[in-house]
Amino acid sequence: MAPSLSNLTILSLPYISFLLQAIVLAVGASGHPHQEHLQTIVQRKTTPENHIRIRAGAPFKIALFADLHFGENAWTDWGPQQDVRSIKVMSSVLDTETPDFVVYLGDVITANNIPIANASLYWDQALSPTRSRGIPWASVFGNHDDAPFVWPIEWFSAPGIPQLVCPVVNSSYSGELECSFRGTSRLALMKNEMDNNLLSFSRNGPKDLWPGISNYVLQVLSVETPQTPLVYLYFLDSGGGTYPEVISSAQVEWFKRLSEEINPDSRVPELIFWHIPSKAYKKVAPIFRIRQPCVGSINKEKVAAQEAEMGIMKILVERPSIKAVFVGHNHGLDWCCPYRKVWLCFARHTGYGGYGNWPRGSRILEINEDPFSVESWIRMEDGSVHSKVILT
């Protein structure tokens, strides 16, 4: 449903250009499967609800983009080129799978390698394949997204500091373009995404959970029973960068209180997304080969877990509604393994930034309503599919 004129007047000025962008995309994509997303998001931005509606008669499909690491070594030839390759990976997955929703699962950028004042410019580039197709998304932070800039030692040799080239300003960023080394905070990154993208469902979370920022919940609403959520999607900031890699006890209490409030009888299934794996992942990690009941294709490194466990896994395994947890961080792992009654899954390294030369891809989730089920697989850059698993 298109917003009324009175709805539009409450939008702040930065939204106006993006509303026009959404209208242009909607008109140009007549008959495109994502056209209705644009209408839904425009409506959402003018109302307080924070929900996603599934399409009638179709499963709800989510693509996970993990560890894109945009902005690495922008002063070299290979740095910008790997960002171009990352865009091609995302574009291939989006065009093949046509998901209803995308989750950016952390380490969207490599801030410790970005020598500009506003790293949101690179963050915005990473969002561009999803936004240009009219697909809504949500994001969580990883340990590299606000990491302090690390001065390369070679800059102190005879050639000195290279000439810095800032990325080109595009339609979802406005403001002074300045090259410096100040870096960009989690809060600033999230604020820029939320303020300048009608398709973003991301949130900066309760202030009493800061410095953790990306802590929020979305509900996916059923077409058949619109008053009852089909599934809850929880997003948690697992830290790193400017503060320790941990899900704090405050976040645990927030999750416990919120989940018991909105889903008191655990009747509605719940899925969890954060970036750095918990220590429970170490307990179920395959040794050498991936064997049943685990499902996956690469097991090339040890789990790099959070620095401490503050109780989140205890809460999750005690809630019967929790079906699976999804993380990134380890580029050489893409398996899912059961931990008690909860599946612990890695995504697939999507970006050409970051370490490792394993082929790139994306974990896909397909949620069916009646009966409820969550099926997952890995869609590779070359179009191939592997590691199918039922997570319910």
N, C-alpha and C positions, 0 to 999 in steps of 0.2 A: 504494500500500500504506500503510495507516495505521500510525503509529509505535507501538511497544510502550510499556508503562508505564515500563520501565527507560529507554527513550529519552527520555521526557518528563522524567524526574527530573534529567537533566543540563542542562536548559534553565535559563538565568538567569531571575530574576523578571520582567524586562520582556517576555520572550517569552510569558508565560502568557496575558495578555489577548489577544495577537494570535493565539495558537493557538486560543483560543476563538472569536475573530472568524473565523478560517479555517474552523473546523468549522461555524459558523453559516452562512457563505456556501456551504459545500459542500452542506449539507443543503437550504438554500433554493434552490440552483441545480441541483437534480436534473435531469439531462438537458442541462444547459447545456454548451456546447462547452469551457468553461474549467474545469469541475469537476475534471478530472484534474490540472490544473496545481497546484491547492491540495494535493492528495495528494502530488504530486511534490516540491513545495517543502518541505512538512513533513518529508518523508523526508530531503531534502537538508540541512536545518538540523541534523539529528542525525547526519550522517555527513560525512567529510572531502571527499568528491567535490565537484567544482565543474563540473557538467555539466547539459545540458538534453537531454531525450529528445523526439524528434519523435513525432507521432501516426502510427500505422500507416496506410499507404495515402494519406497526405496530404502535400502540400508543407509546408515550414516557413516561416511568414510572420512578418516583423518590421515593425513600424511605428516610424518615427523621429520623435520629437518634439523640435524644435529651437527654441531661442530663445524660451522661454515668458515669461521676464522677470516672474515673479510678484513682487508686493510693491512695485511702483512707486507712489510718491505715495499711500501708504495714508491720509494725513491729508486727502485730497481726496475728492470724489464719484466722479471718473472712475477713480482708481487701482484701488479694489476692483472696480469694474464691469468693467474690462478683464480682470481675473483670472477673473471669472464667464464672460466670453465665451471666454476661452482654454479653460476647462473644457468648454464646449459644443463647441468645435472637436475636442478630444480625444475627447469622448464620441461625437460623430458618426462620427469615423474608426474608433474601436474597435467601435462597433455595426455599421458597414457592412462593415469588413474582417475582423472577428474574428481578429486576429493571435494567433500563439502566443507572441510575445515583443515587448517594447517597449524601445527604446533612447532614453534621455533624453540628447540630444546636446549638452549644455552650455548655459550661461546659463539655467538653470532659474529662477533668481531674479535680481533686480537688487540686489545687496547694498549697493551704493553709494547706494541710495535707500531702504534699510530701517532705520528708527530704533528697532530693538528689539534686546535682548540676544541673542535666539536666533532667527536667521533660519531655523532648521530648521522653524519653524511654517509659513512660506510654502513652503519646499521640500516639506513634507508635503502641503500643499494641492495642489501641482502633481502629486504622485504619486497623488492620490486617485481620479481616474477609472480609472486602470489597476488599482490595488489593489482597488477595489470590484467589479471584474469578474473578479477572480481570475486576472489575467494576470501572469506574472512579468516582471521588467524588470532592466535594468542602466543605470548612469548614468556620464557623464564630466563633468568640470568645464570651464566656460568662463571667460572673462576677467571676467565680472561676478559670478560666484557667491560670491567672497570679497573683492570690492573694498571698500576702506574707505568708510565713510559720508561723503558729501559734503553739507555743510550748505548748504541753499538760501539764497541771498542775501536773499530776501524775508523770511526769518525774523528778520532783523536790522532790519526796518523797524518802524513803529509798532505793528502788530498783534502782533508778537513770535512766539514759538514756539507753534504750535497745540497743542491738546490731543492727545496721542498715544493711539491706540487700537490695542492689540495684537490680533492675530487670535484667534479663539476656539480654545481647546485642544480637540483632537479625540482620537480613540481611539488614535492612534499616537504621541502625545507625552505624556510625563509629566514633571513638574518644576515649579519655581517660574516663574511668569509675571512677567516684569519688563520694563518699557520703559526702554531706555537707548540708548547709542550705541557700545557696545563692538564690535559686529559678531560674526561667527561664522567661525571658520577652516575651511579645506577639511577638515581632519582631523575637526573636530567635526561638520560637516555629514554627512560620510560615516559617521562612527561612529553618529550618530543614525539614519541610514537603515538601516544594517546591523543595529543592535541591536533596532530596533522594527518591522521589516517582514519577515515570513517569506517574502514573495514577491520580495525583493530579491536579485539576484545580484551586486550591486556589491561592490567590494573596495577597500581602502585601499592596496594595493600594497606593494612592498618599501620598507623604511625608507631604504635607501641611495639611493632615487630622490627622496626628499622634498627640496624642498617640493612637487614633483609627487606627487599622491596617487592619482588614478584610473588606475593602470597595472596591468592584469591581463588574463588570457586565459580565455575560456570555450570549452568544446567542446560541439558539438551532436552527440549520438549517434544513430546510425541504428537503426531497429527491426530491419532485416534483418541487419545485422552490428554488434551492440551493442559489440563490442570495438574497432571502428574508427570514429573520428569522421567524421561527414559533412562538417563544416567547423569551422575554428577561428575564433573571434571575438576579436580583439585590441582592447583599449581603452587609449588613451594620453592622458595629461594634457598639453595643449598650452599650459598656463601662462596668464599674464595675471592681472590683479587685484593680488595682493600680490607677484608676482614677474614677470619678463619673459615675453613671449609667445614661447615657444620649446619645442621638443622637444629636450631636452639630449643631449649625447654619451653621458651615462650611460644615459639611456633607450634610445638607439640600441644601445648595447652589450648592455643587458638584453634588448631585443627579439631581437637577433641570436643571443645565447646561448640564449635560451629557445626560439625557433623552430627552431633547429638541433637542440635536444635533443628536443623533442616531435614534430617533423615533419622528421626529418633528410634524407629523400629528396624533400621537397616534394610528396609524393604526395597529401596532404590539402589541399583548397583553403582559403584564408585570406582573411578580410575584416577591414578595419581601420576603427576609429572614433575620431575625435578632434574637437575643436571648431574651432580656428582653422586655416584652410587653409595649407598649406605654399607656398613660393615657386613650386613646380612648377605650381600652379593658375594663376599669372599667365602662364606660358608657353603654356598651352593655352586660355586664356580667349577666347571669341568676341569679335569686334569688331563692335559694333552688333548685327546679327541673329545668331541661333543657327542655324548651318548644319551639315550633316553633315560629319564623323561625330559631332559633338556633338548631344545631344538635350536639350531643355528648353523652357520657356515664357517665362521672364523673365531678362533680362540688363540690369538697370537700374543697375548700379554697378560700380566697379572692385573687383577682388579685394583684400581687406584681409588680407594674408598675415602670417605669423609674422615676428618681428623678425630672425631669423637662421635659416639652414639648417645643422644640425649633422650631417647625414649620413643622416637617416632615409629620404629618397627614394632615395638610392643603394642602400641595402639592399633596399628594397621592389621596385624595378624589376629587381634581380638575382635575386629569388626567383620562380621560375615559378609557385609556388602562390598568390601574391598576385593576387587578382582585381579588387579595388576598394577605394578609400578613401572614407569618407563624413564630411563636415564640415558645420558650420552657420556661424554668425558673420555672414555676409553675408545680410541679410534680403531683398535684391533680386536674388538669384541662385538658380536651382534647376536648373542644367544638369549634365549628365554629359559629360565629354570624355575621350577616350583619351590617355594619356601613355605613350608606348612601348607596353608590353603591359598596363598597369594603367589601369583606369578611375578618374578623379577626379570625384567627385560631390558636389554640394551637396544638403543636405536641402531642405525647404521651410519657410519661417518659419511656425511653428505658433501662436505666442502673439500675443495682442493687446498685450502689453507690447513695449517697444522701438520703434525707429524704423520708419517706412514704413507705407503704407496698402495694400499689395498684398494680394489675397485670401489667406486662410490655408489651410494644408493640411498634409499629411504625406507624406514619401517612404515608399513601401512596398517591401519586398524579399520576393521569393518564391523560396525555394531548393528545387529538385527534386533527388531523389536519383539516379534511374536513367533516363536519363543525367544527370549533374550539370549543373545550370544555375542561374543567378541572373538572374531577371527583375525589373525595377523599374518603378514608375510613381508618379505623384503623385495622391493622393486629396485632393480639395478639401473644404472645409467644407460646400459645398452638395451634395456627393455625386458631383460630376463627376470624371472620370479623364482624365489626359493624360500625355504624355511617356513612353510605354512604351519600354523599351530592354532588350535582352539584354546582360548584363555579363560573359558568358563565351563 
